[in-house]
Amino acid sequence: MEWQTFFEPYEQAVSELKAKLGYLKHGQLKNGARPVEAVTGRVKSQASIEEKIVRRHLHEDRLALDLQDIAGLRIMTKYIEDIYTVVEWLRKRTDFTILEERDYVVNAKPSGYRSYHMVIEYPVQLYSGEKKVLAEIQIRTMGMNFWATIEHDLRYKHGDIDEEMAKKLTEISEQTFALEQEISDIRG
């Protein structure tokens, strides 16, 4: 596979979407609050894709369909309810098509992972014409992002974690979520 050519539309999609969605940081609610703290993006590395090819028995000619997160964006909010404000803002956009939504905020994964995921189809304009690429947008609070970053580092970058550590991480996720709910209650 010619990786540089493969990555070009994804790099363009991430660059454009970061610029387009970056405006969300300036969006205000009626009370003047700004729900979005940060918008980041990345293209999955070649090494990560190759690892998934092996682990999930994928075929290179189907990567654009089978891997929905080659292009990834993350939108971080301060409060849990702001996640759903951002989701509504994204649903109103006409420059991409939402293909799938998964609410891991309300329905946390067994590991304790929480985030709201959207898989979108985004058109990029290449020399050869328009190409539609899949991208994943994750919307989560800063607390959820902190937990997910630590959990990912422990689980994927330092090898598998034992059952006791996995249980502790799930408990910490539940505690973090409870704290975030309390903060939302205080906010009113």
N, C-alpha and C positions, 0 to 999 in steps of 0.2 A: 504494500500500500504506500502511496505517496502522501505522507502525513502532512506536509506543508500545504498541499492543495486541499486535503481533507479539512484542515482546521480553518482555512480562510473564511468560509461563510459563518462559522461559529464565532470567530474573533470579531467579525464585522457586526454580527447580531449583538454580542455582548457590549461592544463599544456603543452602538446606537441605542440599545435599550438602557444602558447606564445613563446616557445623556438624556433620553426621553423621560425616564422614570425619576431621574435626579430632581426634577421639578417638584416631586412629591414632598421633598423636605421643606418646601415653601408653602404647602397647602395648609390652610387653617380651617378649624371648625368654627362654628358660630360663637363659641366662647373665647376665640382667639388662640386656642391651643394648637400646637403643631404636632400631629401624631407621628410623623416619620423622623427618626433620628439619623438614619444612614441608609444609603443604597450602595451596594457593592456588587461586583460581578467577577466571574472568572470562566475560563475555558478549561475543562478537565484535561489533565496532562496525558500525554501519550502513554506513560507508564501506567497510570490509573486505568486507562481504557484497555490496555493490553492485559492487565490483571483481571479486569472484568470479562474480557473475551474468554480467558482460560476458566475462570471461576464459574461463569454462567453458560459456558459452551456456546458462545455467540459466533456468528459468521460475519466476517469483515464486510461483506456486501450488504448486510442488513443493519449496520451500526446506527445509521441515521434514523432508523425506525425503532430499534430495540433499546437504544440508550437515550432516554429523554432528558438527561441532565448533562450532556456534553457542554452545552451553554447553560450557565447557571447565574441567577441573580438572587440577591438577598436584600430584603427590605426590613429594617429593624425599627420597631416602635418602642415607645416607653411603656404603654399600658396594654393589657390583654384586649380590651374592647377596641383599641386603635387598630388591631389586626383586621377586624371586620370592616372598619371604615376604609382601610386600604383595599381590602378585597372588593368592596363596592366600587371604589374609584377605578380599579383595574377592570371590572366587569363592564364599565361604561366606555372603555377605549375601543376604537375601531381600527387601530393599526396592527392588531394581532388578533388571533382567534384562540379562545380558551378551549382546550380539548378535554381537560380533566382537572378536577379539584379534589384534594384530599385534606380533610380537617383533622390534623393530629394535635390540635390544641385541645379540643373537647375529647377526642378519642386518641389519647396518647398511645404510642407504641408500647409494647411490653417492657422495653428497655427504659422507658420514662421519657423518651424523645417527644418533644412537642414543637409543632410548627404548622403553618398552613401552607400547603403546596398547590401550585397551579402549573400545569403543563400547557404551554402555549405553542402555537405555530406562528412563526414570524417570518415575513418575506424580506429577504435581502436582495439588493440589486448588484449582480456581478457582471463582469464583461460579457459573459455568456448568456446573460438574461437573469430573470428572477429565479431565486431558489428559496423554497420554504424550508426553514429549519425548526426543529423542536428545541425548546428551552424550558427550563424549570425555574419558576420564581418561588422562593421561600419567603414567607412573611412571618416574623416572630418578634417577640420582645427581646430586649437586651439581656434579660435574665435567662430566657430560653436559649439565646445564642451563646451565652457564657457556658451553660451546662452542656450544650451540644458540642461546643469546641473542645471542652475538656474530655467529654466522653469519647469523641472521635479520636482525639490524640491518644487516649489510653487504650482504646479498643483496636484501632487500625494501625497506629504508628508504632506501638510498643508490643504488638502481638495480642493474642487472645487474652481476655481477662477471666479470672476464675469466678465461680458462682457467687462467692461472698462479695467480691468487689462489684459484680453486676447488680446484686441486691442492694448494696449501699448506694450505688449510682442511681438506681430507681427511687430509693427513698429520698435522696437529695433532690431529684427532679420533683417529687411530690411536695417536698418542703418549699422548694423555690416557687412552685406554682401557687401554693397556699399563700406564701408571702406576697406574690404578685397580686393575688385576689384581694388580700387585705389592703394593699396599696391602692388598688382600684376603688375599694370601698371608701377609703379615706378621701380620695380624690372627689368622690361623689358623682 
